[in-house]
Amino acid sequence: MGGLGRAGTIASTLLIEAGDSAHDAVDRVRSARRGAVETQSQMEWLKKHAAKGSANVPAD
């Protein structure tokens, strides 16, 4: 299957920006699509993104 890593990374990024931790976001994506976020470098990028906070999300 192609695109599992990229699609899962994007989906996890959106969940992180909505307030999930990197771990929770990846778990949620993997519960819907087994094997998502395939590489360690993708996971590390998500952790760094989550550590920056969700400053890119506009306030209501």
Residue pairs with C-beta under 8 A, 6 or more apart in sequence:
1 35
4 33
4 35
4 36
4 37
4 38
5 36
5 37
5 38
5 39
5 42
7 33
7 36
8 26
8 29
8 30
8 33
8 35
8 36
8 37
8 38
8 42
9 36
9 37
9 42
9 45
9 46
11 25
11 29
11 33
11 36
12 22
12 25
12 26
12 28
12 29
12 36
12 37
12 46
13 25
13 46
13 49
15 24
15 25
15 28
15 29
16 22
16 25
16 46
16 49
16 50
16 54
17 54
17 56
17 57
18 54
18 57
19 54
20 28
20 50
21 50
22 43
22 46
22 47
22 49
22 50
25 46
25 50
26 36
26 37
26 43
26 46
29 36
29 37
30 36
30 37
37 43
37 46
